[in-house]
Amino acid sequence: MAYSVLITPEAGKQVEQAVEYYSEHVSKKVALDFLKDYRRAISEIVKVRYFQVFYLNFRARLMKKFPYLVFYTLDEERKLIDV
């Protein structure tokens, strides 16, 4: 069974803020590249799931092009990835 992904409101807001920043201070293309990189990181988390544990049960995946980590927890019982 595949895992579901839940993007918390806080995580969604942080992504929106990063996109807004890149859009206003760099370019819209860079903002779109950020979103693509973020989506790629989420896809990799869904496929692999077991990236490095950083603190207690918080894991993280480094984005490829941008200096961000995508933090998440893994709920094995409910098959849920909580970003």
Secondary structure, 3 states (H helix, E strand, C coil): CCCEEECCHHHHHHHHHHHHHHHHHCCHHHHHHHHHHHHHHHHHHHHHCCCCEEECCEEEEECCCCCCEEEEEEECCCCEEEC
